[in-house]
Amino acid sequence: MYNKRYISLGLGICLALASCKIPAITQLTANKAVPEAFGAAGTDTTNMAQLPWRRFFTDPNLVNLIDTALKNNQELMITLQEIEMARNDIKAKHGKLLPTVGLRAGAGVEKVGRYTSQGAGDASTEIRPGEEFPEPLMDYTAAIYANWEIDVWKKLRNAKKAAIIRYVSSVEGKNFVLTNLIAEVAGSYYELLAFDNQMAVVKQNIALQKNALEIIKLQKQAARATELAVQKFQAEVFKSQSLEFEIAQNIKETENKINFLLARYPQEIPRDKSDFLSLVSPIVAAGVPAQLLADRPDIKQAELDLAASKLDVKVARAEFYPSVDISAAFGVQAFKPTFLFTFPESMIYSLAADMAAPLINRSAIKAEYKNANARQLQALYNYQRVILNAYLEVSNQLSNIGNLQKGYDLKQQQVAALTRSIEVSNDLFKSSRADYLEVLMTQRDALEAKLELIETKQKQLNAVTHVYRDLGGGWK
């Protein structure tokens, strides 16, 4: 009776001492407030992010490239392995909730002094009539043992919940890689088409410049032009030919960039090189900012990481409390193998429960708890940063799309005007009403304007692709 009272009193003292000065859990609430609309975009909830990428991109060559990238891209494969590791971590955390059961077998030898209490006892002990303990004394053991930590404070269960949340977070991380990969393949594909069309424009311009060069040579022979004019026209041809090789290198590098995303060695990228300027972008429908919280994988991943970090704080706080362990063993033990199965003499068993609580020098536990709190704050700030960044990305791209369209319309008018001016300058030059410098400058301006028009078209296509990505489209 008294022993039970003493045990209960001792346990109570341990609990009281272990519970003193345990820091309280800091409750953090994330701010999810976002503006009601993207600037002047309105509050229409129609959202292009809901479109599957196969319906958003209609070019069959681009669709085939994206398909190949989703099957082979190495970064995506690395992310899938991170998901597998997160799944295995759940199994590891779940295993700690269950008893550990093992099998132990061993053999040993022990020689004690005859004039010791154990030696004198062994020498005077008879196993059977006329038989004494052998010397040295062997020891053979075979037993099943089990250990189990009782999860009184939900430390292990919270650790498992955190592992499950991180697994879901890794899946969202994979979705984020998907949407970025699709956008990157599409952006590189449009860049390649733009270089193809710039190459065609440069070649047309070279043919036009060579024709002008021949005319100026004829005029020189007729004493209507000088060698200076001939050399100026010749230099312009060389400049355009040099630009042709520069664009050729850009085409090669862009093809290799796409091949890298598709995880394959260099090969030609199938594509339709015609009618680039006639490509029509999908209609932009941005929805409302609140939809970002559900559509953007990186926002959902940051939210899950925050939830997991809160559980980590609970796990770290539970280290201040006593741990309760139960251990048990059952088996046989004897000094001769033949005695191992002599029951009940060779049978051994044990059952024990113990409680251990940190009392003095808990600095390591305190440090880990503070680190868990710091990581929780980091996760909170990161979550709010990701939301803000998502809103700004969409806002920037929507503004970019509007300004690019206005710039593209003006570029078209500029190209049309300069194309007409080339014909006018050539006619005036033939009739000696304009000098060769005016012809050269007109051709140069027209070439630059055409190249800029193609570049603006590429930026338009990329801007629409980026706003689709930034809204959270592509992974569904």
TAWOKA-V29118 format. One record per backbone hydrogen bond with DSSP energy under -0.5 kcal/mol. CO is the residue of the C=O (numbers start at 1). NH is the residue of the N-H. If there is no record, write none. Layout:
co->{CO	CO}
nh->{NH	NH}
This chain:
co->{1	2	3	4	5	6	7	8	9	10	11	12	13	14	15	16	17	19	21	25	26	30	37	38	39	42	46	47	48	51	52	52	53	56	58	59	60	61	62	63	64	65	66	67	68	69	73	74	75	76	77	78	79	80	81	82	83	84	85	86	87	88	89	90	91	92	93	94	94	95	99	100	102	104	106	108	110	113	116	117	118	119	120	122	122	125	128	131	131	136	137	139	140	141	142	143	144	145	146	147	148	148	150	150	151	154	155	156	157	158	159	160	161	162	163	164	165	166	167	168	169	170	171	172	173	174	175	176	177	178	179	180	181	182	183	184	185	186	187	188	189	190	191	192	193	194	195	196	197	198	199	200	201	202	203	204	205	206	207	208	209	210	211	212	213	214	215	216	217	218	219	219	220	226	227	228	229	230	231	232	233	234	235	236	237	238	239	240	241	242	243	244	245	246	247	248	249	250	251	252	253	254	255	256	257	258	259	260	268	271	275	276	279	283	285	288	289	290	291	291	292	295	296	297	298	299	300	301	302	303	304	305	306	307	308	309	310	311	312	313	314	315	316	317	318	323	323	324	325	326	327	328	329	330	331	332	334	336	337	339	341	342	344	346	348	350	352	354	356	362	363	364	365	366	367	368	369	370	371	372	373	374	375	376	377	378	379	380	381	382	383	384	385	386	387	388	389	390	391	392	393	394	395	396	397	398	399	400	401	402	403	404	405	406	407	408	409	410	411	412	413	414	415	416	417	418	419	420	421	422	423	424	425	426	427	428	428	429	435	435	436	437	438	439	440	441	442	443	444	445	446	447	448	449	450	451	452	453	454	455	456	457	458	459	460	461	462	463	464	465	466	467	468	469}
nh->{5	6	7	8	9	10	11	12	13	14	15	16	17	18	19	20	20	22	23	27	28	32	39	41	42	38	287	50	51	474	55	56	57	58	60	63	64	65	66	67	68	69	70	71	72	73	77	78	79	80	81	82	83	84	85	86	87	88	89	90	91	92	93	94	95	96	97	97	98	98	101	147	145	143	141	139	137	116	120	121	122	123	124	125	133	133	131	127	128	138	110	108	334	106	332	104	330	102	328	100	150	326	152	324	154	158	159	160	161	162	163	164	165	166	167	168	169	170	171	172	173	174	175	176	177	178	179	180	181	182	183	184	185	186	187	188	189	190	191	192	193	194	195	196	197	198	199	200	201	202	203	204	205	206	207	208	209	210	211	212	213	214	215	216	217	218	219	220	221	222	224	225	223	230	231	232	233	234	235	236	237	238	239	240	241	242	243	244	245	246	247	248	249	250	251	252	253	254	255	256	257	258	259	260	261	262	264	263	270	273	278	279	281	285	48	291	292	293	294	295	296	297	300	301	302	303	304	305	306	307	308	309	310	311	312	313	314	315	316	317	318	319	319	320	321	325	356	150	354	148	352	146	350	144	348	142	140	339	340	342	343	346	347	333	331	329	327	325	323	366	367	368	369	370	371	372	373	374	375	376	377	378	379	380	381	382	383	384	385	386	387	388	389	390	391	392	393	394	395	396	397	398	399	400	401	402	403	404	405	406	407	408	409	410	411	412	413	414	415	416	417	418	419	420	421	422	423	424	425	426	427	428	429	430	431	433	434	432	438	439	440	441	442	443	444	445	446	447	448	449	450	451	452	453	454	455	456	457	458	459	460	461	462	463	464	465	466	467	468	469	470	471	473	472}
